Amino acid sequence: MPVDPDHQPKPSSQDAEADRRSHVSRRWLRNGLQAGAATSRVRILLVDDQLSNLAALTATLDSPDYDLVTARSGEEALKRLLEGDYAVIVLDVMMPGMDGYEVASLIKQRDKTRHVPIIFLTATSRDLSNLYRSYAVGAVDCLTKPGDPDVIRAKVAVFAELFRKNQQLQSQAEQLHALAIAEERREGEERYRNLAEAIPQIVWTARPDGRIDYLNGFGREYFGIAGGASLGDWRLRSALHPDDAADFIGLWDRAIAAGARFSAEVRLERAGDGRHRWHLVRGAPEQGDHGLTAWFGTLTDVDEQKRAQHRAAFLAEASSRLASSALDLSTTLEHLCALAVPRLADACAVDLVGEGGRLERTRVMHADNKCAARLRDADRSWPEAPDTELLPSGSAALARLGFGSAMAAPLRALDRTLGVISLYADAGGRRFDEGDLVIAEDLAHRAAIAVNNAQLYGEAQEAIRARDQFLLVAAHELKTPLTSLQLQLQRTNRFLHQPGEVADLKERMLERTQVATRAVGRLSKLIDVVLDVSRLTAGLMALDRERFDLAVLARDQAAQLAEESAQAAAPITVEARAPVEGEWDRRALDQVLGNLLSNALKYGAGHPIEVEVSGDAERARLVVRDHGIGIAAAAQVNIFDRFARAVSARNYGGLGLGLFIAREIVQAHGGTIAVESTPDQGAAFTVTLPLRN
């Protein structure tokens, strides 16, 4: 029966021979050897326990085509089968110990030998039971002893030739397999090259020493190497950014020494425009029987991802630094320039929208003070705040300043343009591109918010200062008539408590009453001014229009101020060649004219004041001109603002609301008010009003 090669039978003292045979069988089944290469001589195993029989078989089969191997027992036969491949086995059936049937059964159980033909030799008769048993254990034939030599030679020759044919077929199959593998490898390499040429990234191979010997088309285009040109001594390190070269070369040298994979992020110069773009470099070694044979790798463009990382980090820092500017405009602009130089650009200029909507250069930064001075004094690059854009590289204007590239981004916040930030790159240095423009735009957006907050904070601080100044002046203005009124009341009280009769009681009481009345009038007027400002600010002013002559209003107002005009030595003259009638609010325009004349008397004392009234078919024109101290140009811009002052309140009284009220009333009528003035030469306020609503 078949023996299980994985089964270890337990030894028995009663059957030592069976145990020995089982041990040999298991060892033979578990330790098959690889067959040697096929030769022209074939091996034939002859097994018989009788030397005479082996000698007879050897003599019968002796041939230069055969390599005859003999064995005198089943165990020895199994050992011989481990030594190589056999074309046929001639096996004696009746042997002591392990008989032929048991040997044949073991041979057929082993994959290596199960297909080797077995011819049995038996001295017994060829009855059917012996034949059936022979065929059952795998024999192909059964011959009786002594056999016919010619028959034995013929039968062995058939199996020997069949073995040769099988070996030839196997050899041919191996050769075909080798050819198929070579073809498959060639096709694989071709597919690899085709794939390498098709993918949108750089693929490279290199020699063991790191010298590049292949670049796909994408790589050749990037590095400016013609398609059919040899790479020669070209090396990847020649395209490295100077700041990345040392670290990368050290990394690759260590990888070559260790034969290990490596990866790194480096900047590589693009031949088309000379720009360095970030790439992820990956390399993997190919190991052969004798060590490192080649390198395979890729260069993946990660410039956009790298820029995005840098942009996120930079903008986070920008937001933090701009937020730390304590709402001070000067500090905000200083931080803005310090962020831009030198990380984004070599120079930075900030222009803010000034009076009249024109840009005014407020901050410049460059490492070279002389270059910064040239940039500060140069013509503005932008007549008005532009959209985000690049200036043409290499322009004459840039060359004169020593720059090779420039870009600008507007400072816009809450739909309001605050100014523009301009960034410059030195000639021969970096060149701005669309990626730089995106960062500049993001920086400008954050800067605009910071600048807007700083400006709003400054305006709020100025409003608080003006409010405090107003309260101080208002307190002073209110205290003066109150003091006068209090004084008159005290005098009256003392007068009434004096003993005896006073002859001139009526006259003296009348005099004090008049003084008190004037004080109350001043208080009432101050309160009216404050109420007017409140109504105008809240938009609650309603015009009571009626048709009247503006020239008559001017003459009436001049007459009302005749006493004050005389005290100020500033005579008022009204020039109106013809009536100028329109539909206006009489009381409101009377207040406008009164405020203008009051200012003229205050600031033009000692000089004449002229009032001119004229008009045409559509509009009326009113001019109030004095020849006093005048108004500085810087103060004229804000002269109509609430609490605005052209001079110190210490030298000239007033709440700083007269011109503000005048402007609001004129604008409510659909008109305009303007000032023209030269310091020490007086001022002229011009009011234009439509004749009809």
TAUR-V668596 format. One record per residue. RES is the residue in one small letter. PHI is phi as a letter, one per 40 degrees, with the letter a starting at -180 (* if undefined). OMEGA is omega in whole degrees, -180 to 180 (NA if undefined). BURIAL is b if it has 16 or more other C-alpha atoms within 10 Angstrom, else e. Layout:
BEGIN
res->{RES RES}
phi->{PHI PHI}
omega->{OMEGA OMEGA}
burial->{BURIAL BURIAL}
END
This chain:
BEGIN
res->{m p v d p d h q p k p s s q d a e a d r r s h v s r r w l r n g l q a g a a t s r v r i l l v d d q l s n l a a l t a t l d s p d y d l v t a r s g e e a l k r l l e g d y a v i v l d v m m p g m d g y e v a s l i k q r d k t r h v p i i f l t a t s r d l s n l y r s y a v g a v d c l t k p g d p d v i r a k v a v f a e l f r k n q q l q s q a e q l h a l a i a e e r r e g e e r y r n l a e a i p q i v w t a r p d g r i d y l n g f g r e y f g i a g g a s l g d w r l r s a l h p d d a a d f i g l w d r a i a a g a r f s a e v r l e r a g d g r h r w h l v r g a p e q g d h g l t a w f g t l t d v d e q k r a q h r a a f l a e a s s r l a s s a l d l s t t l e h l c a l a v p r l a d a c a v d l v g e g g r l e r t r v m h a d n k c a a r l r d a d r s w p e a p d t e l l p s g s a a l a r l g f g s a m a a p l r a l d r t l g v i s l y a d a g g r r f d e g d l v i a e d l a h r a a i a v n n a q l y g e a q e a i r a r d q f l l v a a h e l k t p l t s l q l q l q r t n r f l h q p g e v a d l k e r m l e r t q v a t r a v g r l s k l i d v v l d v s r l t a g l m a l d r e r f d l a v l a r d q a a q l a e e s a q a a a p i t v e a r a p v e g e w d r r a l d q v l g n l l s n a l k y g a g h p i e v e v s g d a e r a r l v v r d h g i g i a a a a q v n i f d r f a r a v s a r n y g g l g l g l f i a r e i v q a h g g t i a v e s t p d q g a a f t v t l p l r n}
phi->{* c b c c c b b c c d b c c b c c c c c c c c c c c c c c c b c b c c c c c b c c b c b c b b a c b c c c c c c c c c c b d a c c b b c b b a b a c c c c c c c c c c i c b c a b b b c c c b c g c c c c c c c c c c c c c d c b c c c c b b c b b c c c c c c c c c c c c c c c h c c a a b c c c c c d c c c c c c c c c c c c c c c c c c c c c c c c c c c c c c c c c c c c c c c c c c c c c c c c c c c a c b a b a c d c g c c b a b c d c c c c c c g b d d c c c c f c c b c c c b c c d c b c c c c c c c c c c c c c c g b c a a a b b b b c c c c b g c c b c b c c b b b c b c b c b h c b a b b a b b b c b c c c c c c c c c c c c c c c c c c c c c c c f f b c c c c c c c c c c c c b b c b a c a a b b b b c b c g g c c b c b a b a a c c c c c c c c c c c c c c c b c a c c c c a c c d c g c c c c c c c g b b a a a a b c c b a f g b c c i a b b b b b c c g b c b c b c c c c c c c c c c c c c c c c c c c c c c c c c c c c c c c c c c c c c c c c c c c c c c c c c c c c c c c c c c c c c c c c c c g c b c c d c c c c c c c c c c c c c c c c c c c c c c c c c c c c c c c c c g b c b c b c a c a c c c c d c c c c c c c c c c c c c c c f b c b b b b a c a c b c a b b c c c c c c c c c c c c c c c c c c c b d g b c b b b b b a a b c b b b b b b b b b b c c g b c c c c c c b c c c c g c a c b c c c c b c h c g b c c c c c c c c c c c c g b b b a b b a b d g b g a b b b b b b c c b c}
omega->{-177 180 177 -176 -180 -178 178 179 -179 -178 179 179 -179 -177 -176 -177 179 179 179 179 179 180 179 -179 -179 -180 180 -179 -174 -172 175 -180 179 180 177 -179 -179 177 179 176 178 -177 178 -179 179 -175 177 -178 -180 180 -179 179 178 180 180 179 -180 179 -179 -173 -179 -178 177 180 -175 170 -173 179 -176 176 -175 177 178 180 -180 179 179 177 -180 180 177 -174 180 -179 -177 180 -177 177 174 -166 176 -177 -173 177 177 -179 -180 -178 -175 -179 -180 178 -180 180 179 179 -178 178 -177 -177 -176 -172 -173 -178 178 -180 179 175 180 170 -178 178 180 -179 179 177 -174 -178 178 179 -180 -179 179 -179 -178 -179 172 179 178 179 180 -177 179 176 -16 -176 177 -178 -179 179 179 -180 -178 -178 179 -179 179 -178 177 179 177 178 179 180 179 179 177 179 179 179 178 179 179 178 178 178 178 177 180 178 180 179 178 178 179 178 177 178 179 177 178 179 179 178 179 180 -174 -174 -175 172 -174 176 -177 168 -177 175 180 -179 177 179 -178 177 175 171 176 -175 179 179 179 179 -178 -176 176 179 -178 -175 -178 -176 177 178 176 -179 -179 178 -178 -176 180 -179 -176 172 -178 -178 -177 -169 -173 -178 -177 180 177 179 -178 178 178 178 178 -180 -177 -175 -174 175 176 174 -179 174 -177 175 -178 -177 176 -173 -174 -176 178 -179 175 179 -180 177 170 -179 175 178 179 -180 171 -177 176 -179 -176 176 -176 -178 -177 174 173 -178 179 172 -177 180 179 -175 -179 179 -179 177 180 177 179 -178 -180 180 -179 -178 175 177 -180 180 -179 -177 180 178 -179 -176 176 177 177 -174 -179 178 179 180 178 178 180 -180 180 176 -175 -175 4 -172 180 -172 177 180 -178 175 179 176 178 179 -180 -180 -179 178 179 178 178 -178 -175 -178 178 176 174 -180 179 -178 180 178 178 179 178 -180 180 -176 -176 174 -180 180 -174 178 175 -176 -176 165 179 -177 176 172 179 179 176 -180 -178 -179 178 -179 180 179 -180 -179 178 -178 -179 175 -177 177 -179 173 -177 178 179 178 180 178 -177 -178 -178 173 -180 -179 -174 175 -179 177 -179 -179 -177 176 -179 176 -176 177 177 -179 178 179 180 -180 178 178 180 179 179 179 -180 178 180 179 179 178 180 179 178 178 177 178 178 178 179 178 178 178 178 178 179 178 179 -180 178 -179 -179 178 179 -179 179 -177 -177 178 177 178 179 180 179 180 -179 178 178 179 180 -180 178 -179 -178 -179 177 180 177 -179 179 -175 -175 -178 -176 -178 -178 176 179 -180 -179 178 179 178 179 180 179 179 178 178 178 177 -180 -180 178 179 178 179 -180 179 178 179 180 180 -179 -179 -179 -179 -177 -178 178 -178 176 -172 172 -178 177 -177 -179 180 178 179 -179 -180 179 -180 178 180 -180 -178 -176 -178 179 178 180 179 -179 -178 -179 -178 180 176 180 179 178 -175 -179 176 177 -175 178 -179 -177 174 -174 -177 -178 180 175 178 178 -178 179 179 -180 -180 177 177 180 178 -177 -174 -180 -178 -180 180 -179 178 180 174 -179 178 179 180 176 -175 -174 -169 174 -178 -179 -179 174 -174 174 -178 -176 -172 180 -177 178 -177 -178 -178 -176 -176 -175 -172 -179 179 179 -180 -178 179 175 -180 -177 178 179 -178 -178 -179 179 -177 -177 -178 -174 -179 176 179 179 -180 -178 180 -179 180 176 176 -178 -178 180 175 -177 -180 171 -175 172 -179 180 179 176 -178 178 177 -177 178 174 -176 172 -177 -178 -178 NA}
burial->{e e e e b e e e e e e e e e e e e e b e e b e e b b e b b e e b e e e e e e e e e b b b b b b b b e e e b b e e b e e e b e e e e b b b b b b b b b b e b b b b b b e b b b b b b b b b b b b e e b b b b b b b b b b b b e e b b e e b b b b b b b e e e e e e e e b e e b b e b b b e e b b e e e e e e e e b e e e b b e b b e e b b e e b e e e e e e e e e e e e e e e e e e e e e e e e e e e e b b e e e b b b b b b b b e b b b b b b b b b b b b b b e b e e e e e b e e e e e e e b b b e e e b e e b e e e b e e b b e e b b b b b e b b b b b b e e e e b b b b b b b b b b b b e e e e e b e b b b b b b b b b b e e b b e e e b e e b b e e b e e b b b e b e b b b e e b b b b b b b b b b e e b b b b b b b b b b e e e e e b b b e b b b b e e e e b b e e b b e e e e b e e b b b e b b b b e b e e e e b e e b b b b b b b b b b b b b e e e b b b b b b b b b b b e e b b b e e e b b e b b b b b b b b b b b b b b b b b e b e e e e e e e e b e e b b e e b b e e b b e e b b e b b e e b e e e e e e e e e e e e e e e e e e e e e e e b b e b b e e b b e b b e e b e e b b e b b e e b e e e e b e e e b e e b b b b b b b b e b b e e b e e b b e e b e b b b b b e b e e e b b b b b b b e b b b b b b b b b b b b b b b b b b b b b b b b b b b b e e e b b b b b b b b b b b b b e e e e b e e b b b b b b b b e e e e e e e b b b b b b b b b b b b b e b b e b b b e b e b e e e e b b b b b b b b b b e e}
END
